[in-house]
Amino acid sequence: MLSIVMPAYNEEKLIYHSIMETLRIVEKFVPELEIIAVNDGSKDNTKAEIERAIKQDSRVRMVSSESMSHLLMQTLNLIHHS
């Protein structure tokens, strides 16, 4: 399984498309993959756009936090337990 960590801060206009395009392209080479979208305290609708991608594709997960150190620990824990 390939885990792609995709950080996002105030990327509401790009994150959904970026996630879906990454899945579309990478799945041609690596059938078992996931994207872990890391919402690092965005003030816009980045979280909602990531949630939209999660509803579209079960290979998308999200880690979200206001604190970068807490966020790093959440992300590493998620990867470790995958």
C-alpha positions as CSV (number, residue, x, y, z in Angstrom):
1,M,0.0,0.0,0.0
2,L,1.3,3.4,-0.9
3,S,0.2,6.3,1.4
4,I,0.4,9.8,-0.1
5,V,0.4,12.6,2.5
6,M,-1.0,15.7,0.9
7,P,-0.7,18.8,3.2
8,A,-3.2,21.6,2.7
9,Y,-3.6,25.1,4.1
10,N,-6.3,27.3,2.7
11,E,-6.5,25.2,-0.5
12,E,-10.3,25.1,-1.0
13,K,-10.1,25.9,-4.7
14,L,-7.5,23.2,-5.5
15,I,-7.6,20.4,-2.9
16,Y,-10.5,18.4,-4.2
17,H,-9.2,18.4,-7.8
18,S,-5.6,17.7,-6.6
19,I,-6.8,14.7,-4.6
20,M,-8.9,13.2,-7.3
21,E,-6.3,13.7,-10.0
22,T,-3.6,12.2,-7.9
23,L,-5.8,9.1,-7.3
24,R,-6.5,8.9,-11.0
25,I,-2.9,9.1,-12.1
26,V,-1.2,7.1,-9.4
27,E,-3.7,4.2,-9.4
28,K,-2.5,3.3,-12.9
29,F,0.9,2.4,-11.4
30,V,0.1,1.5,-7.8
31,P,-3.4,-0.1,-7.4
32,E,-3.3,-0.1,-3.6
33,L,-3.0,3.5,-2.4
34,E,-4.5,6.0,-0.1
35,I,-4.3,9.7,0.2
36,I,-4.1,11.3,3.7
37,A,-5.1,14.9,3.3
38,V,-3.6,16.9,6.1
39,N,-5.6,20.0,6.9
40,D,-3.3,22.2,8.9
41,G,-5.7,24.7,10.4
42,S,-7.2,26.1,7.2
43,K,-9.4,29.1,7.7
44,D,-11.4,28.6,4.4
45,N,-13.4,25.6,3.2
46,T,-10.5,23.3,2.7
47,K,-11.9,20.8,5.3
48,A,-15.3,20.6,3.5
49,E,-13.5,20.0,0.1
50,I,-11.5,17.2,1.6
51,E,-14.7,15.7,3.1
52,R,-16.2,15.9,-0.4
53,A,-13.3,13.8,-1.7
54,I,-13.7,11.4,1.2
55,K,-17.4,10.8,0.2
56,Q,-16.3,10.3,-3.4
57,D,-13.5,7.8,-2.8
58,S,-12.9,5.6,0.3
59,R,-9.1,5.8,-0.3
60,V,-9.1,9.4,1.0
61,R,-8.6,10.1,4.7
62,M,-8.1,13.3,6.5
63,V,-6.1,14.5,9.5
64,S,-7.1,18.0,10.7
65,S,-5.7,20.1,13.5
66,E,-5.0,23.6,14.6
67,S,-1.6,22.7,16.0
68,M,1.3,21.6,13.7
69,S,3.0,19.5,16.3
70,H,-0.3,17.7,17.2
71,L,-1.0,17.4,13.5
72,L,2.4,15.7,12.8
73,M,1.7,13.2,15.6
74,Q,-1.8,12.4,14.2
75,T,-0.4,11.9,10.7
76,L,2.4,9.6,11.8
77,N,0.0,7.6,14.0
78,L,-2.4,7.2,11.0
79,I,0.4,6.0,8.7
80,H,1.8,3.7,11.3
81,H,-1.5,2.0,11.9
82,S,-2.4,1.6,8.2
